[in-house]
């Protein structure tokens, strides 16, 4: 029903790293990134919360099995 844990984990890691780099560039006032730094910061936070939720569900499922 759900995709493989490693695939989801790797995808979230990659997206979070890219969003974090863009956020850092925006907060360093690099032109072209300044206007989007807050958006990418929120994307990083959302991915972090999503990862923690999926990881918790994985541990609960593993414990039940």
Rosetta blueprint (number, residue, H / E / L):
1 X L
2 X L
3 X L
4 X L
5 X H
6 X H
7 X H
8 X H
9 X H
10 X H
11 X H
12 X H
13 X H
14 X H
15 X H
16 X H
17 X H
18 X H
19 X H
20 X H
21 X H
22 X H
23 X H
24 X H
25 X H
26 X H
27 X H
28 X L
29 X L
30 X L
31 X L
32 X L
33 X L
34 X H
35 X H
36 X H
37 X H
38 X H
39 X H
40 X H
41 X H
42 X H
43 X H
44 X H
45 X H
46 X H
47 X H
48 X H
49 X H
50 X H
51 X H
52 X H
53 X H
54 X H
55 X H
56 X H
57 X H
58 X H
59 X H
60 X H
61 X H
62 X H
63 X H
64 X H
65 X L
